[in-house]
Amino acid sequence: MESKDTNKQIDIYSKDIPFIEGPRRRETELFTVIQIMMEFIKGFRTFHFCGPCITVFGSARIKEDNPYYKMTMDIGARLARMGLTVMTGGGSGLMEAANRGAREAEGRSVGCNILLPQEQDPNPYMDKWMDFQFFFVRKVMLIKYSYGFIVMPGGVGTMDELFQALTLIQTKKVTNFPVVLIGTDYYKDVTELFDKMCEEKTISKTDKELFLITDSIDEAISHIQTHAVEKFNLNIKKIPQRSKLLFE
């Protein structure tokens, strides 16, 4: 019985694996492209009406008794009270905390859950979410609908999401949205890394201005208010109307 469950988990997780292994039969590649396209379309339909979002990144492994959990709940609640939709990776830990804070503040709470063999079951505090097979499709959705990013302490996945957002902003593939890192001590190596890159001239000095690092929820929320809500007039931004023609 245990063996069957394990195989089922591996099958769910393995959608990404064959796609990046190299050339396959042409019909197989075509079928994969169709799967990817359908996942994009489903994502567009799922989140099109969720309203202006702020995405909160963070670890799935941090438990409720950790101070960062309560801090993330507070951030989620305050974003919701600003009229913003809180979007997360949909999992447990700090993702759950952000969604929970938004839900308890009676705000909008959504998530992009990735199917993994461990850690990543959708948390119960989302109004709407989608399960993704492909990591890169999920990452597009986490960026596409957001006007800012708050990065709580996290591991490799959180670092991937952080640097993807910074890369897109740095290269002007997306607008200069605010990025806030919470935890000056936790992220001190990131600041040192950026100092080193400036020293070696692998980035510009202005690239250090792409993000704010703070321990203060007030400062983080104020930064989002100034550089997202006010800059993009999010208080008056209307949610798109549903189309009966498209069965929305």
C-alpha positions as CSV (number, residue, x, y, z in Angstrom):
1,M,0.0,0.0,0.0
2,E,2.8,2.4,0.9
3,S,4.5,1.6,-2.4
4,K,1.4,2.6,-4.4
5,D,1.1,6.0,-2.6
6,T,4.8,6.7,-3.2
7,N,4.4,5.9,-6.9
8,K,1.4,8.1,-7.2
9,Q,3.3,11.0,-5.6
10,I,6.2,10.6,-8.0
11,D,3.8,10.5,-11.0
12,I,2.3,13.8,-9.9
13,Y,5.7,15.4,-9.4
14,S,7.3,14.1,-12.6
15,K,5.4,16.3,-15.1
16,D,8.3,18.8,-15.2
17,I,11.0,16.1,-15.4
18,P,10.5,14.6,-18.9
19,F,10.1,18.1,-20.4
20,I,13.6,19.2,-19.5
21,E,15.4,15.9,-20.1
22,G,16.2,16.7,-23.8
23,P,14.7,15.8,-27.2
24,R,11.7,13.4,-27.3
25,R,9.3,12.2,-30.0
26,R,7.8,15.1,-31.8
27,E,4.2,14.1,-30.9
28,T,5.2,13.9,-27.3
29,E,6.7,17.4,-27.4
30,L,3.5,18.7,-29.0
31,F,1.4,17.1,-26.4
32,T,3.5,18.7,-23.7
33,V,3.2,22.1,-25.3
34,I,-0.6,21.6,-25.3
35,Q,-0.5,20.7,-21.6
36,I,1.5,23.8,-20.8
37,M,-0.8,26.0,-22.9
38,M,-3.9,24.6,-21.1
39,E,-2.3,25.2,-17.7
40,F,-1.6,28.8,-18.7
41,I,-5.2,29.3,-19.9
42,K,-6.6,27.8,-16.7
43,G,-4.3,30.1,-14.7
44,F,-5.5,33.2,-16.7
45,R,-9.1,32.2,-16.1
46,T,-8.6,31.5,-12.4
47,F,-6.9,34.7,-11.5
48,H,-8.2,37.2,-14.0
49,F,-10.8,38.6,-11.6
50,C,-8.9,38.3,-8.3
51,G,-8.1,42.1,-8.2
52,P,-4.7,43.8,-7.8
53,C,-2.4,41.5,-5.8
54,I,0.6,41.7,-3.6
55,T,2.5,38.4,-3.6
56,V,4.0,37.1,-0.4
57,F,6.9,34.6,-0.7
58,G,8.2,32.5,2.2
59,S,9.1,29.2,3.6
60,A,6.6,26.3,3.7
61,R,8.5,24.8,6.7
62,I,8.1,27.5,9.3
63,K,5.5,26.5,11.9
64,E,2.8,28.5,13.7
65,D,4.9,28.9,16.8
66,N,7.6,30.8,14.9
67,P,7.5,34.7,15.3
68,Y,7.7,35.0,11.5
69,Y,4.4,33.2,11.2
70,K,2.6,35.9,13.3
71,M,4.4,38.6,11.5
72,T,3.3,37.2,8.1
73,M,-0.3,37.0,9.3
74,D,-0.1,40.6,10.3
75,I,1.3,41.6,6.9
76,G,-1.5,39.6,5.1
77,A,-4.2,41.3,7.2
78,R,-2.8,44.8,6.6
79,L,-2.5,44.2,2.9
80,A,-6.1,43.0,2.9
81,R,-7.3,46.1,4.7
82,M,-5.7,48.2,2.0
83,G,-8.0,46.5,-0.5
84,L,-5.3,44.4,-2.0
85,T,-5.5,40.7,-2.8
86,V,-2.9,38.6,-1.0
87,M,-1.4,36.0,-3.3
88,T,1.0,33.3,-2.2
89,G,2.4,30.0,-3.4
90,G,-0.6,28.3,-1.8
91,G,1.3,26.0,0.6
92,S,1.8,25.7,4.3
93,G,4.1,27.7,6.6
94,L,4.5,31.4,5.8
95,M,2.4,31.1,2.7
96,E,-0.4,29.8,4.9
97,A,0.2,32.6,7.4
98,A,-0.2,35.4,4.7
99,N,-3.4,33.8,3.3
100,R,-4.7,33.3,6.9
101,G,-4.1,36.9,7.8
102,A,-6.0,38.1,4.7
103,R,-8.9,35.7,5.3
104,E,-9.3,36.7,8.9
105,A,-9.2,40.3,7.9
106,E,-12.1,39.5,5.5
107,G,-9.9,40.3,2.5
108,R,-9.2,38.4,-0.7
109,S,-6.8,35.5,-0.5
110,V,-5.6,33.4,-3.4
111,G,-2.7,31.0,-4.2
112,C,-0.7,29.2,-6.8
113,N,0.0,25.7,-5.4
114,I,2.6,23.5,-6.9
115,L,2.1,19.7,-6.8
116,L,5.0,18.1,-5.0
117,P,5.6,14.7,-3.3
118,Q,6.0,16.5,0.1
119,E,5.3,19.8,1.9
120,Q,3.0,21.4,-0.7
121,D,-0.7,20.7,0.0
122,P,-2.9,23.8,-0.5
123,N,-3.6,25.6,2.8
124,P,-7.3,26.1,3.9
125,Y,-7.2,29.9,3.9
126,M,-7.6,30.7,0.3
127,D,-10.8,31.9,-1.5
128,K,-9.4,30.7,-4.8
129,W,-6.4,28.7,-5.8
130,M,-5.0,26.5,-8.6
131,D,-2.8,23.4,-8.5
132,F,0.1,23.7,-11.0
133,Q,2.1,20.8,-12.6
134,F,4.7,23.0,-14.1
135,F,6.9,25.2,-11.9
136,F,7.6,27.8,-14.6
137,V,3.8,28.3,-15.3
138,R,3.2,28.9,-11.6
139,K,6.0,31.4,-11.4
140,V,4.5,33.4,-14.2
141,M,1.2,33.5,-12.4
142,L,2.8,34.7,-9.1
143,I,4.4,37.6,-11.0
144,K,1.7,38.4,-13.6
145,Y,-1.1,39.6,-11.3
146,S,1.1,41.3,-8.6
147,Y,2.0,45.0,-8.1
148,G,4.6,44.2,-5.4
149,F,6.3,41.4,-3.6
150,I,7.0,40.8,0.1
151,V,9.7,38.2,0.8
152,M,9.6,36.5,4.1
153,P,12.4,34.2,5.3
154,G,12.5,31.1,3.1
155,G,14.7,28.5,1.4
156,V,15.8,27.7,-2.1
157,G,12.3,28.2,-3.6
158,T,11.9,31.6,-1.9
159,M,15.3,32.7,-3.2
160,D,14.3,31.5,-6.7
161,E,11.2,33.6,-6.6
162,L,13.0,36.6,-5.2
163,F,15.7,36.6,-7.8
164,Q,13.2,36.0,-10.6
165,A,11.3,39.1,-9.5
166,L,14.5,41.2,-9.2
167,T,15.7,40.0,-12.6
168,L,12.5,40.9,-14.4
169,I,12.5,44.3,-12.7
170,Q,16.2,44.9,-13.4
171,T,15.9,44.0,-17.1
172,K,12.6,46.0,-17.4
173,K,10.6,43.0,-18.5
174,V,8.1,44.1,-15.8
175,T,7.4,47.5,-14.3
176,N,9.5,48.6,-11.3
177,F,7.3,47.0,-8.7
178,P,8.3,47.3,-5.0
179,V,10.2,44.3,-3.4
180,V,10.4,44.1,0.4
181,L,12.5,41.6,2.2
182,I,11.5,41.0,5.8
183,G,14.4,40.1,8.2
184,T,17.5,42.2,8.2
185,D,19.5,39.5,10.0
186,Y,18.1,36.6,7.9
187,Y,18.9,38.4,4.6
188,K,22.2,40.0,5.6
189,D,24.0,37.6,3.3
190,V,21.9,38.9,0.4
191,T,22.9,42.5,1.1
192,E,26.5,41.4,1.4
193,L,26.2,39.5,-1.9
194,F,24.8,42.7,-3.6
195,D,27.6,44.7,-2.1
196,K,30.1,42.2,-3.6
197,M,28.5,42.3,-7.0
198,C,28.6,46.1,-7.0
199,E,32.3,45.9,-6.0
200,E,33.0,43.5,-8.9
201,K,30.8,45.6,-11.2
202,T,28.6,42.7,-12.1
203,I,25.6,44.9,-11.3
204,S,25.0,48.6,-11.1
205,K,24.9,50.5,-7.8
206,T,21.3,51.4,-8.6
207,D,20.4,47.7,-8.6
208,K,20.8,47.8,-4.8
209,E,17.7,50.1,-4.8
210,L,15.5,47.4,-6.3
211,F,14.5,46.1,-2.9
212,L,14.0,47.2,0.7
213,I,15.1,45.2,3.7
214,T,13.4,45.8,7.0
215,D,12.2,44.3,10.2
216,S,9.3,46.7,10.5
217,I,5.9,45.8,9.3
218,D,4.9,49.5,9.3
219,E,7.9,50.3,7.0
220,A,7.0,47.4,4.7
221,I,3.4,48.4,4.4
222,S,4.3,52.1,3.9
223,H,6.7,51.1,1.1
224,I,3.9,49.1,-0.6
225,Q,1.4,52.0,-0.1
226,T,3.8,54.5,-1.8
227,H,5.4,52.4,-4.5
228,A,2.4,50.2,-5.5
229,V,-1.0,51.5,-4.3
230,E,-0.3,55.2,-4.9
231,K,2.0,54.8,-7.9
232,F,-0.4,52.5,-9.8
233,N,-3.7,54.0,-8.4
234,L,-4.7,50.7,-7.1
235,N,-7.4,52.2,-4.9
236,I,-9.4,53.0,-8.0
237,K,-8.3,50.1,-10.2
238,K,-11.4,48.2,-11.2
239,I,-11.6,44.4,-11.4
240,P,-12.4,43.3,-15.0
241,Q,-16.0,42.4,-15.8
242,R,-16.9,38.8,-16.5
243,S,-17.9,37.8,-20.0
244,K,-20.9,35.6,-20.5
245,L,-19.6,34.9,-24.0
246,L,-16.5,33.3,-22.5
247,F,-18.5,31.4,-19.8
248,E,-16.8,33.3,-17.0
